[in-house]
Amino acid sequence: MRKKATEVKENLAQYYDRHRVLDEIEDSPVEFSLEEELRAQILGGKRRRRLQNISIKLDPAQIQALRKIATMKSIPYQTLIRQWLAEGIRKELLKRNN
């Protein structure tokens, strides 16, 4: 017989409380590197467009906000998301360079 989802969640919570797995997580810098050519293309905005589909879960309120902002900017909301992701990636790469 299958366990109810709430039972499974409670069991997982109890398991993690007992085993204290959070104590094992290290808060240390992670080394991140890209090939120099790819990094230069991203920072220079010269990356050739070959888009790939992905799937992410977002809060419905976030989606509604994205669509409203995109409408105000007169662009599709997925384009807005791509722009914001590209901007965030560039900022992280520049931060790591300094």
C-alpha positions as semicolon CSV with decimal commas, in nm:
position;residue;x (nm);y (nm);z (nm)
1;M;0,000;0,000;0,000
2;R;0,131;0,349;-0,087
3;K;0,211;0,601;0,182
4;K;0,039;0,935;0,175
5;A;0,251;1,228;0,058
6;T;0,227;1,397;0,398
7;E;0,357;1,082;0,570
8;V;0,652;1,067;0,333
9;K;0,732;1,436;0,391
10;E;0,716;1,391;0,769
11;N;0,938;1,084;0,747
12;L;1,192;1,273;0,537
13;A;1,191;1,565;0,781
14;Q;1,247;1,325;1,072
15;Y;1,524;1,148;0,882
16;Y;1,710;1,471;0,809
17;D;1,662;1,592;1,166
18;R;1,810;1,267;1,300
19;H;2,103;1,251;1,058
20;R;2,184;1,624;1,070
21;V;2,285;1,639;0,704
22;L;2,287;2,019;0,710
23;D;2,596;2,003;0,933
24;E;2,779;1,837;0,644
25;I;2,718;2,121;0,399
26;E;3,025;2,335;0,351
27;D;2,990;2,707;0,296
28;S;3,296;2,766;0,083
29;P;3,362;2,932;-0,251
30;V;3,296;2,722;-0,559
31;E;3,540;2,745;-0,846
32;F;3,364;2,825;-1,172
33;S;3,536;2,844;-1,506
34;L;3,448;2,866;-1,873
35;E;3,658;2,830;-2,182
36;E;3,811;3,171;-2,246
37;E;3,653;3,203;-2,592
38;L;3,303;3,127;-2,459
39;R;3,354;3,366;-2,168
40;A;3,462;3,643;-2,406
41;Q;3,160;3,581;-2,631
42;I;2,920;3,601;-2,337
43;L;3,078;3,917;-2,195
44;G;3,091;4,076;-2,538
45;G;2,731;3,984;-2,620
46;K;2,854;3,807;-2,934
47;R;2,730;3,457;-2,856
48;R;2,554;3,301;-3,154
49;R;2,190;3,221;-3,085
50;R;2,101;2,858;-3,077
51;L;1,820;2,829;-2,827
52;Q;1,738;2,518;-2,630
53;N;1,411;2,450;-2,449
54;I;1,416;2,403;-2,072
55;S;1,148;2,365;-1,813
56;I;1,139;2,549;-1,480
57;K;0,870;2,588;-1,219
58;L;0,777;2,943;-1,123
59;D;0,528;3,088;-0,883
60;P;0,214;3,197;-1,075
61;A;0,249;3,547;-0,928
62;Q;0,602;3,569;-1,070
63;I;0,476;3,467;-1,414
64;Q;0,201;3,726;-1,401
65;A;0,452;3,993;-1,298
66;L;0,691;3,887;-1,577
67;R;0,414;3,913;-1,834
68;K;0,309;4,259;-1,713
69;I;0,666;4,389;-1,716
70;A;0,726;4,241;-2,062
71;T;0,403;4,400;-2,189
72;M;0,517;4,739;-2,057
73;K;0,847;4,692;-2,243
74;S;0,665;4,566;-2,556
75;I;0,860;4,241;-2,569
76;P;0,761;3,876;-2,519
77;Y;0,799;3,760;-2,159
78;Q;1,035;3,477;-2,252
79;T;1,264;3,729;-2,419
80;L;1,259;3,934;-2,099
81;I;1,357;3,626;-1,897
82;R;1,645;3,552;-2,139
83;Q;1,765;3,913;-2,112
84;W;1,760;3,901;-1,733
85;L;1,942;3,567;-1,726
86;A;2,208;3,694;-1,968
87;E;2,254;4,007;-1,754
88;G;2,290;3,798;-1,438
89;I;2,542;3,566;-1,601
90;R;2,750;3,861;-1,725
91;K;2,747;4,019;-1,378
92;E;2,863;3,693;-1,216
93;L;3,142;3,649;-1,472
94;L;3,259;4,007;-1,423
95;K;3,244;3,971;-1,044
96;R;3,465;3,664;-1,056
97;N;3,712;3,846;-1,282
98;N;3,774;4,120;-1,022
